[in-house]
Amino acid sequence: MIHEILPVGMLQCNCSVFGDEESREGLVVDPGDDVARVLEIVRRHGLTVKAIVITHAHIDHIGGAKKLQQATGAPVYMNPNDSELQKMLDVQAAWLGMQAPEPVAIDVPAKDGDRLVVGTAAFHVLHTPGHTQGSISLWIPSEGKLVAGDTLFRDSIGRTDLPGGDGRQILRSIHDKLLPLPAETVVIPGHGPSTTIGREKEFNPFL
């Protein structure tokens, strides 16, 4: 499967572009900004974007979703527990000293246990609250990959001092939903370098 990771925006959010080599179906996770660059990857691989998935409603992950939705016509998936946070995009923009993005309509609620299929690959939605109440991760068994949003990082976990954050809850999400995955699972966090489940089990000081 095609998979390109593009750090976007002021906070360098890891936007993932997935694509099936045969069907040319695509899926984009966390288009926080730099939508022209995201679309260049989509066009270069000849993909038709079937879904736009938001791991959580912080501006650096959702900021470019409206532009990408307009450009591709693809439905936007997000967990409804982040709806209130999404309504605060103007406040979030003010925190960062940037212009608020145009709000995007959420077409499909992304709930725990849901599956999105791209070509022959199934993307399993794991509800992993703690960084925000609606945070989700995507587990792709056929690829041995986990897109973790801002829940789990290399040597760290997501911050919980922002609205909707809960320190105990994020640890519970990681221990119950993420650490049981195979040790060799590659973890693509919301920011920074990739890691593996096994590495974080052994070395992550927060776990």
C-alpha positions in Angstrom: 0.0 0.0 0.0 1.1 3.5 -0.8 1.8 5.5 2.4 3.3 9.0 2.5 3.7 11.0 5.7 3.8 14.8 5.2 4.5 17.1 8.2 2.1 20.0 7.7 1.4 23.4 9.2 3.0 25.5 11.9 3.1 22.6 14.4 4.3 20.0 11.8 1.4 17.6 12.2 2.0 14.3 10.5 -0.6 14.0 7.7 -0.8 10.5 6.2 -1.8 9.8 2.6 -2.7 6.1 2.0 -3.5 4.6 -1.3 -4.2 1.2 -2.8 -2.0 0.4 -5.8 -4.6 -1.5 -7.7 -7.9 0.3 -7.1 -6.2 3.7 -6.6 -8.6 4.4 -3.7 -7.1 6.7 -1.1 -7.5 7.9 2.4 -6.1 11.0 4.1 -5.5 11.3 7.8 -5.2 14.7 9.6 -4.9 17.3 6.8 -4.1 20.1 9.2 -2.7 22.5 6.6 -0.7 22.6 3.4 -3.5 21.1 1.4 -1.9 21.9 -2.0 1.0 19.6 -1.0 -1.4 16.9 0.2 -3.2 17.1 -3.2 0.1 16.9 -5.1 0.7 13.5 -3.4 -2.8 12.4 -4.2 -2.4 13.4 -7.9 1.1 12.0 -8.2 -0.3 8.5 -7.3 -3.5 8.9 -9.2 -5.6 8.4 -6.1 -9.3 9.0 -5.6 -9.7 10.0 -2.0 -12.5 8.0 -0.4 -12.3 9.3 3.1 -10.7 12.1 5.2 -10.2 11.0 8.8 -9.6 13.4 11.7 -7.9 11.8 14.7 -9.0 14.7 16.9 -10.3 18.3 16.6 -7.2 20.3 17.4 -6.6 22.9 14.7 -3.2 21.5 13.6 -5.0 18.2 12.6 -8.3 19.5 11.2 -7.4 22.9 9.9 -7.1 22.0 6.2 -10.0 19.5 6.2 -12.5 21.9 4.6 -10.2 22.7 1.7 -9.4 19.0 1.1 -13.1 18.1 1.3 -13.9 20.8 -1.3 -11.1 19.6 -3.6 -11.9 15.9 -3.4 -15.6 15.6 -2.5 -14.6 12.9 0.1 -16.6 12.5 3.3 -15.0 13.6 6.6 -14.8 11.2 9.5 -14.4 12.3 13.1 -15.5 11.1 16.5 -18.5 13.1 17.7 -17.0 13.5 21.2 -14.8 16.2 19.8 -17.7 18.2 18.4 -17.5 20.8 21.1 -13.8 21.2 20.6 -14.3 21.6 16.9 -16.5 24.6 17.7 -13.5 26.2 19.4 -11.4 26.5 16.3 -11.4 30.3 16.5 -10.2 30.1 20.1 -7.5 27.6 19.1 -6.4 29.8 16.2 -6.1 32.8 18.7 -3.8 30.7 20.9 -1.5 30.2 18.0 -1.8 33.7 16.6 -3.2 32.4 13.3 -6.3 32.9 11.2 -9.2 30.5 12.0 -9.8 28.0 9.2 -13.2 27.5 7.6 -15.1 25.0 9.6 -15.7 21.6 8.0 -18.9 19.5 8.1 -18.4 16.1 9.7 -20.1 13.6 7.4 -19.6 10.4 9.3 -19.1 9.7 13.0 -15.9 7.7 13.6 -16.8 5.3 16.4 -14.8 2.6 18.2 -15.0 -0.6 16.2 -15.8 1.0 12.9 -13.9 -0.1 9.8 -13.0 1.9 6.7 -11.9 -0.2 3.7 -9.4 1.2 1.1 -8.7 -1.3 -1.6 -8.1 -4.6 0.3 -6.9 -2.9 3.5 -9.2 -2.4 6.5 -8.6 0.6 8.8 -10.0 -0.1 12.3 -11.1 2.8 14.4 -10.0 2.7 18.0 -11.5 5.3 20.3 -8.5 6.4 22.4 -9.7 9.4 24.6 -7.4 11.3 26.9 -5.6 13.8 24.7 -9.2 14.9 23.8 -12.5 13.2 24.4 -12.9 12.2 20.8 -9.4 11.1 20.0 -9.2 8.1 17.7 -6.4 5.9 16.4 -6.4 3.8 13.2 -5.1 0.3 13.2 -4.3 -1.3 9.8 -3.6 -5.0 10.5 -2.6 -5.8 6.9 0.1 -3.1 7.0 1.2 -3.6 10.6 0.7 0.1 11.2 -1.1 2.3 13.7 -1.9 6.0 13.1 -2.0 7.2 16.7 -2.9 10.8 16.4 -1.6 12.7 19.5 -2.2 9.7 21.9 1.1 7.9 21.7 4.5 9.3 20.6 8.1 8.0 20.5 9.2 8.3 24.1 6.1 10.3 25.1 2.3 10.5 25.2 -0.2 13.2 24.3 -0.5 16.3 26.5 -3.6 16.4 28.7 -3.6 20.0 29.9 -5.8 21.3 27.1 -9.6 21.3 27.0 -10.9 17.8 27.0 -7.6 16.3 28.3 -7.5 13.6 31.0 -4.2 12.1 32.2 -5.6 8.9 33.6 -7.8 8.4 30.6 -5.0 8.6 28.1 -3.0 6.1 30.0 -6.0 3.8 30.1 -6.5 4.2 26.3 -2.9 3.4 25.6 -2.8 0.3 27.9 -6.2 -1.1 26.9 -6.2 -0.3 23.1 -2.7 0.2 21.8 -0.2 -1.8 23.8 -2.0 -5.1 23.2 -1.2 -4.7 19.4 1.7 -6.7 18.0 5.1 -5.5 19.2 6.3 -5.0 15.7 3.4 -2.6 14.9 4.8 0.6 13.4 3.3 3.7 15.2 2.8 6.9 13.3 2.3 9.6 15.9 0.6 13.0 15.3 4.0 14.7 15.4 7.6 13.6 15.2 9.3 10.3 14.3 7.6 6.9 14.0 8.2 4.2 16.5 6.9 0.7 17.4 4.6 -0.7 20.0 7.4 -2.9 21.3 9.8 0.0 21.6 7.3 2.1 23.6 6.5 -0.8 25.9 10.2 -1.1 26.8 11.4 2.5 26.8 8.6 5.0 27.0 9.0 6.6 30.5 5.3 7.5 30.7 4.2 3.9 30.4 
